[in-house]
Amino acid sequence: MPAGGQGNLFETEPFPKAAHRELGNTQMRKNLRHATHTIRDKRLNVVGELPDWEELRDAGSAIKNTTMANLEDRLEEFEKNFTARGGIVHWARDADEANKIVTELVKATGSQEVVKVKSMATQEIGLNEHLETEGIEAFETDLAELIVQLGNDKPSHILVPAIHKNRTEVRDIFLKEMPVVDPNLTDEPAKLAEAARKHLRKKFLSAKVAISGANFALADTGTLGVVESEGNGRMCLTLPETLITVMGIEKVLPHWEDIEVFMQLLPRSSTGERMNPYTSLWTGVSEDDGPQNVHIVLLDNGRTRALADRFGRTALNCIRCSACMNVCPVYERTGGHAYGSTYPGPIGAILSPLMTGIEVEENGSLPYASSLCGACYDACPVKINIPEILVHLRGEDVDANRDKHKLPTQMDLLMKGGSWALGKGKNLGLLEKALPLGRLAAGKDKKIKKLPGIAAGWTASRDIPAPPNKSFRDWWSDEKESK
């Protein structure tokens, strides 16, 4: 297998343990419920306006699947066209290489600070932390990322990193951490936005270097695109002298015409808008207009490993809209921090273990962070079958753990027993003759309250009703004979 990913892709404790801790944060759960329900209701309204929404989903899925099947060719085509227009392409195998490349590029400018556009890829590789060790200060300019950065926190959502904070908590962070802020600042959204704008304006005007991510790269023209809602991206992409983009290799699209599909899918699925407020496109260097020193770091960091998994590779089709997270009952209750990785929610539960390997740290627990209800698949604008991949990864986890044990585990024995019982009707009939023993174990109140071994996890929070006097098969047989 290709090398696994590095950086912020790991669950450091079993998901059930992390989830149990986060469930105790009632304010976070209240914030999440309000935010996710608001976003998904808006999404349903704007999606319902399009009679061809399902056809758009099919088109998005087909474009991404075709691209992944020819990824090497598309990347080389992009490199050729981006370079021809004055851009410089760098290739990074992993987080360490990407961080090293970006650091050298920033140091070459003589600058000791950079402004940043919201970027999942730079969070994934831990770029801000790495730059800090090299004496370079990174300033997040997206409002939610700024809140997270000032609060010394971690993002908990792909689209809205500070979704776990309410506006009162945001005001408190601003009052405590912003160097210059009105001490009478209220928690009105307009006032909070004004405070952030004043805080960032000098940085926008003085920064020599900007670092961005990219929503897509167009192979046939060498064009990069960023979609955002606040205008901070436009400032970062046009004012500095040097622009460095860090982008996962899966973001490439074959043709300029393809963005027609994704510019309808993405804003509706992410923020519940018909179109996003700011779409910035740039193709290399334009003389005397915008940054004159333009770079892109094409990041692998485990993506080739995910691509090699024939069942899981469609996870790379993700366009980072967060629709799956906004409908997920598990994410709504536990929040993003329980997943450990930069990528939380249903997509993170498959993407992180695919990029790192299921056996690394506690990433093997992530595929179980789901009820398999299928809401994520229904919401995904590019039709990633997340439940199917979750089941596949659970199988990978079972196989990986089996290799660690010389003797069969309790689960192995239970599964073999189940296979024997359900493999033949004769075997199941023999097992059903033990039903009276189950009724005996249930006692007078007709409830089985405690089971041994691994089954104790079930009865720890629920009772099992006493089994019936006879099985359905026996009842059916008796009914047929009576007629």
C-alpha positions in Angstrom: 0.0 0.0 0.0 1.1 3.6 -0.6 2.3 5.6 2.5 -0.3 6.6 5.0 -1.2 10.2 5.8 0.4 12.3 8.5 -0.6 15.3 10.6 -4.1 15.9 12.1 -5.7 12.7 10.8 -5.8 10.6 13.9 -8.2 9.7 16.6 -6.1 9.5 19.7 -8.6 7.7 21.9 -11.4 5.3 21.1 -14.4 7.2 19.6 -16.9 5.8 22.2 -14.7 7.2 25.0 -14.3 10.6 23.3 -18.0 10.7 22.4 -19.0 10.0 26.0 -16.9 12.9 27.2 -18.3 15.3 24.6 -21.9 14.3 25.4 -21.5 15.9 28.8 -21.0 19.4 27.2 -24.7 20.4 27.1 -24.0 23.9 25.8 -22.1 22.5 22.8 -24.9 20.1 22.1 -27.4 22.9 22.2 -25.3 25.0 19.8 -24.8 22.2 17.4 -28.5 21.2 17.3 -29.5 24.8 16.5 -26.8 25.3 13.9 -27.2 22.0 12.0 -31.0 22.1 11.9 -30.9 25.7 10.6 -28.4 24.8 7.8 -30.1 21.6 6.8 -33.6 23.3 6.6 -32.1 26.0 4.4 -30.6 23.3 2.2 -33.8 21.4 1.8 -35.6 24.6 0.7 -33.1 25.5 -2.1 -32.6 21.9 -3.2 -36.3 21.6 -3.6 -36.3 24.4 -6.1 -34.4 22.5 -8.7 -36.3 19.9 -10.7 -33.0 18.3 -11.9 -31.3 18.0 -8.5 -30.9 14.3 -8.7 -29.5 14.6 -12.3 -27.0 17.2 -10.9 -25.9 14.7 -8.2 -25.5 12.0 -10.9 -23.4 14.4 -13.0 -21.2 15.4 -10.0 -20.6 11.8 -9.1 -19.8 10.8 -12.7 -17.3 13.7 -13.1 -15.5 12.8 -9.9 -15.4 9.1 -10.6 -14.0 9.7 -14.1 -11.4 12.1 -12.7 -10.3 9.6 -10.0 -9.9 6.9 -12.6 -7.5 9.1 -14.6 -6.1 11.2 -11.8 -2.4 11.0 -12.8 -3.2 12.3 -16.3 -5.4 15.1 -15.0 -2.7 16.2 -12.5 0.0 16.3 -15.2 -2.3 18.3 -17.5 -3.0 20.8 -14.7 0.7 21.1 -13.9 1.5 21.8 -17.6 -1.1 24.5 -18.0 -0.5 26.1 -14.5 3.2 26.3 -15.2 2.6 27.7 -18.7 0.8 30.6 -17.2 3.6 31.5 -14.8 2.6 29.4 -11.7 5.1 27.1 -9.9 4.0 23.6 -9.0 5.4 21.7 -6.0 4.6 18.1 -5.1 4.4 16.9 -1.5 4.2 13.2 -0.6 3.1 13.9 3.0 2.5 16.6 5.7 6.2 16.9 6.5 7.2 17.7 2.8 4.3 20.1 2.4 5.2 22.0 5.6 8.8 22.2 4.6 8.0 23.5 1.1 5.6 26.2 2.4 8.1 27.3 5.1 10.9 27.7 2.5 8.7 29.7 0.2 7.6 32.1 3.0 11.2 32.5 4.2 12.4 33.3 0.7 10.1 36.4 0.8 11.7 37.7 4.0 8.3 37.8 5.7 7.6 36.6 9.2 3.8 36.6 8.9 1.2 35.3 6.5 -2.6 35.7 6.1 -4.6 32.6 5.4 -7.8 31.7 3.6 -9.8 28.9 5.2 -8.1 25.6 4.2 -8.8 22.1 5.3 -5.6 20.9 3.8 -3.4 23.2 5.9 -5.3 22.1 9.0 -4.7 18.5 8.0 -0.9 19.0 7.8 -0.7 21.2 10.9 0.8 24.1 8.9 0.1 26.9 11.4 1.8 25.0 14.2 4.8 24.2 12.0 5.2 27.8 10.9 5.1 29.0 14.5 8.1 26.7 15.3 9.9 28.4 12.4 9.2 31.9 13.7 6.4 32.7 11.2 3.0 33.9 12.4 -0.1 32.8 10.5 -3.3 34.8 10.8 -6.6 33.2 10.0 -9.0 35.6 8.1 -12.1 33.5 7.9 -14.4 34.6 10.8 -15.0 31.1 12.2 -11.3 30.1 11.8 -10.4 33.4 13.5 -12.7 32.5 16.5 -11.1 29.1 16.7 -7.6 30.5 16.5 -8.1 33.2 19.1 -9.8 30.8 21.4 -6.8 28.3 21.2 -9.4 25.8 20.1 -9.8 23.2 17.3 -12.3 23.3 14.4 -15.3 21.0 14.9 -17.0 21.3 11.5 -15.7 21.3 7.9 -17.7 24.3 6.8 -18.3 26.2 10.1 -15.2 25.5 12.3 -16.7 27.3 15.3 -20.1 25.8 15.1 -19.8 24.6 18.7 -19.6 28.2 19.9 -22.6 30.6 20.4 -22.3 34.3 19.8 -22.0 35.1 23.6 -19.0 32.7 23.7 -17.6 34.4 20.6 -17.9 37.9 22.2 -16.0 36.6 25.3 -13.2 35.3 23.1 -12.9 38.6 21.3 -12.8 40.6 24.5 -10.1 38.4 25.9 -7.9 37.8 22.9 -8.2 40.7 20.4 -5.4 43.3 21.0 -7.7 46.3 20.3 -11.5 45.9 20.9 -14.3 47.9 22.3 -14.7 46.8 25.9 -18.5 47.4 25.5 -18.7 44.9 22.6 -22.0 43.1 22.5 -22.9 39.7 21.1 -24.8 41.2 18.1 -23.6 39.4 14.9 -23.1 42.7 13.1 -20.9 44.1 16.0 -18.9 40.9 16.2 -18.3 41.0 12.4 -17.2 44.6 12.6 -14.7 43.8 15.4 -13.2 41.0 13.3 -13.1 43.3 10.3 -11.2 46.0 12.1 -8.8 43.4 13.6 -8.0 42.0 10.2 -7.9 45.1 8.0 -4.3 46.0 8.8 -3.2 42.5 8.2 -4.8 42.4 4.7 -3.2 45.6 3.7 0.3 44.8 5.0 0.7 41.1 4.4 3.2 40.1 1.7 2.3 36.4 1.7 -1.0 34.7 1.6 -1.7 31.0 2.0 -4.9 29.4 0.6 -6.6 26.1 -0.1 -8.6 25.5 -3.2 -12.1 24.1 -3.9 -11.1 22.9 -7.3 -8.4 23.0 -9.9 -9.2 22.9 -13.6 -6.8 20.7 -15.6 -7.6 22.0 -19.1 -6.8 25.7 -18.2 -4.5 25.5 -15.1 -7.1 27.5 -13.1 -7.6 27.4 -9.4 -10.8 28.3 -7.6 -11.9 29.3 -4.1 -15.5 29.6 -3.0 -16.2 31.7 0.1 -18.8 33.8 1.8 -17.1 36.7 3.5 -14.7 38.4 1.1 -11.6 37.6 3.1 -10.6 35.1 0.5 -10.7 37.8 -2.2 -8.5 40.1 -0.1 -5.9 37.3 0.5 -5.9 36.2 -3.2 -5.4 39.7 -4.7 -3.5 41.9 -2.3 -0.2 40.1 -1.3 2.8 39.8 -3.5 3.1 36.0 -3.0 0.3 33.5 -3.0 0.8 29.9 -1.9 -2.0 27.3 -2.4 -2.0 24.0 -0.6 -4.4 21.6 -2.3 -5.2 17.9 -2.1 -4.6 16.1 -5.3 -8.2 14.9 -5.5 -9.5 18.5 -6.0 -8.6 18.5 -9.7 -11.5 18.6 -12.3 -11.0 17.8 -16.0 -12.7 20.7 -17.8 -13.7 24.3 -17.2 -17.3 23.3 -18.0 -17.4 21.0 -15.0 -17.6 23.9 -12.5 -21.1 24.5 -13.8 -22.3 21.4 -12.0 -20.3 21.9 -8.8 -21.2 25.6 -8.5 -24.9 24.5 -8.3 -24.2 21.5 -6.0 -21.7 23.1 -3.5 -23.5 26.3 -2.2 -26.9 24.6 -1.9 -25.4 21.6 0.0 -23.1 23.6 2.2 -24.7 26.9 3.3 -28.2 26.4 1.8 -27.6 29.3 -0.7 -28.5 29.4 -4.4 -25.1 30.8 -5.1 -22.1 31.7 -2.9 -21.2 35.4 -2.5 -17.6 35.2 -3.6 -16.1 32.9 -6.3 -12.4 33.7 -7.0 -10.7 32.1 -10.0 -7.0 32.6 -11.0 -4.8 31.1 -13.7 -1.1 31.5 -12.9 0.2 35.0 -12.9 -1.4 38.1 -14.5 1.1 40.9 -15.2 0.7 43.9 -12.8 -2.5 42.4 -11.4 -2.6 40.4 -8.2 0.2 38.2 -6.8 3.2 38.0 -9.0 4.7 35.0 -7.2 2.2 32.2 -7.4 2.8 28.6 -6.1 0.7 25.5 -5.6 1.6 22.6 -3.4 -0.1 19.4 -4.6 -0.6 17.3 -1.5 -0.9 13.5 -1.4 -0.6 12.7 2.3 -2.5 9.4 2.2 -4.8 10.2 -0.8 -3.0 7.7 -3.0 -3.6 5.1 -0.3 -7.3 5.9 -0.2 -7.4 5.7 -4.0 -5.9 2.2 -3.9 -8.9 0.9 -1.9 -11.4 -0.1 -4.5 -14.3 0.0 -2.1 -13.4 3.3 -0.3 -11.9 5.4 -3.1 -15.1 7.3 -3.7 -14.5 9.1 -0.4 -12.0 11.2 -2.4 -15.0 12.6 -4.4 -15.9 14.7 -1.3 -16.3 18.4 -2.1 -16.2 19.4 1.6 -19.8 20.7 1.7 -20.5 19.2 5.2 -24.1 18.2 4.2 -23.4 14.7 5.7 -22.5 16.2 9.0 -25.6 18.4 9.2 -27.9 15.4 9.0 -25.9 12.9 11.1 -27.5 12.1 14.4 -24.2 11.0 15.9 -22.3 14.2 14.9 -25.2 16.3 16.2 -24.8 14.9 19.6 -21.0 14.4 19.9 -19.6 17.3 17.9 -16.5 17.3 15.8 -13.9 17.1 18.5 -14.9 13.5 19.3 -13.5 12.4 16.0 -9.9 13.6 16.7 -9.2 14.2 13.0 -9.4 17.4 11.0 -12.2 15.7 9.2 -15.2 14.9 11.5 -18.6 13.5 10.9 -19.6 10.8 8.5 -17.0 11.8 5.9 -14.3 11.9 8.5 -15.2 8.5 9.8 -14.3 7.0 6.4 -11.7 9.5 5.0 -9.3 9.5 8.0 -8.9 5.7 8.3 -8.7 5.4 4.5 -5.8 7.9 4.4 -3.9 6.6 7.4 -4.7 2.9 7.5 -7.4 1.4 9.7 -4.9 0.0 12.2 -3.2 3.4 13.0 -3.8 4.7 16.5 -7.5 4.7 17.3 -8.8 5.3 13.7 -10.2 1.8 13.7 -12.9 3.0 16.0 -14.2 5.7 13.6 -16.2 3.5 11.2 -18.4 2.5 14.2 -19.3 6.2 14.8 -22.5 5.7 12.9 -26.0 4.2 13.2 -25.9 3.4 9.4 -29.2 5.3 9.0 -28.2 6.4 5.5 -29.0 10.1 5.9 -25.5 11.1 4.9 -25.8 9.2 1.6 -29.1 10.9 0.8 -27.6 14.3 1.5 -24.3 13.9 -0.3 -24.2 16.0 -3.5 -21.8 13.6 -5.2 -23.5 10.4 -3.9 -20.7 9.0 -1.8 -22.2 5.8 -0.3 -20.8 6.5 3.1 -22.8 3.7 4.9 -21.4 1.1 2.5 -17.8 2.3 3.0 -18.3 2.3 6.8 -19.4 -1.4 6.7 -16.3 -2.1 4.5 -14.0 -0.4 6.9 -15.6 -2.2 9.9 -14.6 -5.4 8.1 -11.1 -4.1 7.6 -10.9 -3.3 11.4 -12.1 -6.8 12.3 -9.5 -8.4 10.1 -6.7 -6.2 11.4 -7.6 -7.0 15.0 -7.9 -10.7 14.2 -4.3 -10.8 13.1 -3.2 -9.4 16.5 -4.8 -12.3 18.4 -3.6 -15.9 18.4 -6.8 -17.2 19.8 -10.3 -16.4 18.5 -12.0 -13.4 20.2 -15.5 -13.5 21.7 -16.8 -11.7 18.6 -15.2 -14.3 16.3 -16.9 -17.1 18.2 -20.3 -15.3 18.2 -20.0 -14.7 14.4 -19.1 -18.3 13.8 -22.0 -19.4 15.9 -24.3 -17.1 14.1 -23.0 -18.4 10.7 -23.6 -22.0 11.8 -27.2 -21.2 13.1 -28.3 -19.3 10.1 -26.5 -21.4 7.5 -29.1 -24.2 7.6 -32.7 -24.4 8.6 -32.0 -27.6 10.5 -29.4 -25.8 12.6 -31.7 -22.9 13.4 -34.5 -25.4 14.4 -32.1 -27.1 16.8 -31.2 -23.8 18.4 -34.8 -22.8 18.7 -35.4 -25.8 21.0 -33.5 -23.9 23.6 -36.1 -21.1 23.8 -37.5 -22.4 27.2 -34.0 -21.9 28.7 -34.3 -18.2 27.7 -37.6 -17.9 29.4 -36.2 -19.5 32.5 -33.3 -16.9 32.5 -35.8 -14.1 32.1 -37.4 -14.9 35.5 -40.8 -13.7 36.8 -40.6 -10.2 35.3 -39.9 -11.8 31.8 -36.8 -9.7 31.2 -33.2 -10.7 30.7 -31.3 -8.0 32.4 -27.7 -9.2 32.3 -25.7 -11.2 29.8 -22.0 -12.3 30.2 -19.0 -11.4 28.2 -19.2 -9.1 25.2 -23.0 -9.3 25.2 -22.9 -7.4 28.5 -22.5 -4.2 26.5 -26.1 -4.7 25.2 -27.8 -5.3 28.6 -25.8 -2.5 30.2 -28.4 0.0 28.9 -31.4 -2.1 27.9 -33.3 -5.3 28.9 -34.1 -8.2 26.5 -37.7 -9.4 26.6 -38.2 -13.1 27.4 -38.3 -15.2 24.2 -41.7 -16.5 23.1 -43.1 -20.0 23.9 -42.4 -21.1 20.4 -40.5 -19.8 17.4 -42.2 -18.2 14.4 -41.2 -21.2 12.3 -42.8 -23.6 14.7 -45.9 -21.4 14.8 -46.1 -21.3 11.0 -45.7 -25.0 10.8 -48.5 -25.6 13.3 -50.8 -23.2 11.5 -50.3 -24.9 8.2 -51.0 -28.3 9.7 -54.2 -27.1 11.4 -55.5 -25.9 8.0 
